[in-house]
Amino acid sequence: MILENKARDYNDMRKHFRAVLFDLDGTLLDTLGDIAESANAALDRLGLPGWPVEAYRNFIGDGVENLARRIMPAEQHEPGMLQQFGQLFREEYGRRWTHSTQPYPGIPELLETLTAQQIPMAVLSNKPDEFTQQCVRRFLSRWPFRMVQGDRPGQPRKPDPTGALQMAEALGTPPEATVYLGDTKTDMQTAQAAGMFAVGALWGFRTAEELLAHGAQRLLNHPLELLPLLEGV
């Protein structure tokens, strides 16, 4: 596609990439339906209107507090209301996080190949850590991620590069040798800030335009398109 041609061609660098850091929602797992239904249920308990499921493509990716700010009326943004939404959302998501969530087509095959090639992998998400861990155990336990981390108290969330840099260290690869695969501008900004190779997943929640505008160096239409970047490892 034309937009892909605008991204820089790094085929000559592919042998330098030795590890992969993944986002979770919208990259490895299609969680849109369960998140949207949980958020709408929390809004309903607060007496507020919900949103269409597809609208959540633009709401997800920056943590629960930012999700609340995007879907709640501005007059409801005082700290107490945001905190209450967060508590209700966690309760509702805890009831339905397995209802429709599943790996995207091609993800199992990608992870199987990377595992066979002994390429180190990790997951870094802005989803609350307890749900990040649960989702990986439930849907992705067949594959050996060396580190899995979600949003934790005291840890800056993406796009701050702290978590990504810690993961590169845990994977035993320098940032410039690490591919970062994600589906939102937050992921591309994280990769750029950490000095990693930013790859945008077009099967996820956001558009090619957004990904390119925030630093994507390669766009993929299908998960298996990641493999040529790692040839020669």
C-alpha positions, -999 to +999 in steps of 0.1 A: +000+000+000+011+036-006+013+045+031+036+016+037+059+029+010+063+061+029+078+043+059+116+039+059+129+007+044+151-011+069+157-044+051+194-038+052+192-036+090+171-067+096+200-088+109+205-064+138+171-071+153+174-098+179+143-094+202+106-084+200+086-063+225+048-066+220+019-044+230-011-065+241-045-050+233-049-045+196-016-062+188-016-097+202-052-099+214-084-086+201-099-073+233-121-046+219-155-061+226-148-071+262-133-037+271-161-018+254-188-038+272-171-035+305-166+003+302-203+007+291-214-014+321-194+009+344-208+040+328-243+026+332-237+020+370-227+057+372-259+068+353-240+078+322-246+068+286-224+043+269-207+043+235-207+021+204-181-007+205-163+007+175-158+041+192-136+024+217-109+019+191-100+055+197-104+054+235-082+025+244-044+024+249-034+049+276-046+033+308-079+033+326-078+069+339-074+082+303-101+059+291-124+074+317-115+110+306-124+101+270-157+085+276-171+105+306-185+141+303-160+168+312-180+178+342-174+143+356-136+145+355-130+153+392-107+128+408-134+110+428-155+102+398-125+091+377-114+068+406-150+054+409-151+047+372-118+029+375-130+007+403-163-001+385-145-008+352-121-033+369-151-051+385-170-053+352-139-063+332-132-090+358-166-105+349-163-106+311-126-104+300-128-138+284-161-134+266-149-125+231-111-119+235-089-140+213-055-138+195-056-121+162-053-143+131-017-150+125-005-143+160-002-179+171+018-187+140+041-157+145+047-166+182+053-202+173+079-192+147+097-167+170+098-194+197+112-220+174+139-194+163+146-187+200+140-150+196+134-134+230+099-119+235+082-097+261+048-079+265+044-043+277+009-030+281-010+000+296-037-024+307-038-028+345-011-053+354-034-079+369-055-082+337-023-081+315-010-111+334-043-129+333-048-124+296-013-136+287-017-167+309-052-175+295-046-168+258-008-168+252+006-193+277+019-216+250+047-192+242+076-182+265+075-145+271+105-136+293+087-106+308+051-095+310+041-061+325+010-040+326+002-007+343+015-008+379+015+018+407+047+038+408+057+027+372+053+053+345+030+041+317+037+043+280+048+064+262+074+068+289+102+045+278+111+033+313+093+000+310+105-007+275+141-001+284+138-024+314+124-051+292+152-047+266+177-052+295+157-083+306+158-096+271+195-091+269+193-069+238+202-032+233+172-010+224+184-005+189+183-043+184+147-046+196+116-045+175+086-029+191+053-040+177+021-020+186-011-006+172-014+030+186+005+063+186+014+056+222+033+025+211+051+043+184+060+071+208+073+046+233+094+028+207+109+061+195+116+073+231+133+040+239+154+040+207+137+008+194+125+000+159+088+011+158+065-013+139+028-006+135+001-033+135-026-024+110-049-052+123-053-033+156-073-004+169-058+026+150-050+039+115-019+038+093-020+076+093-018+078+131+010+053+133+031+069+106+025+104+121+039+092+154+070+075+143+062+041+127+092+029+107+073-001+092+036-010+089+024-046+088-009-058+074-005-093+089+015-106+119+037-129+098+050-099+079+072-093+110+093-123+102+114-109+074+127-082+098+143-109+118+158-130+090+194-140+097+189-140+135 
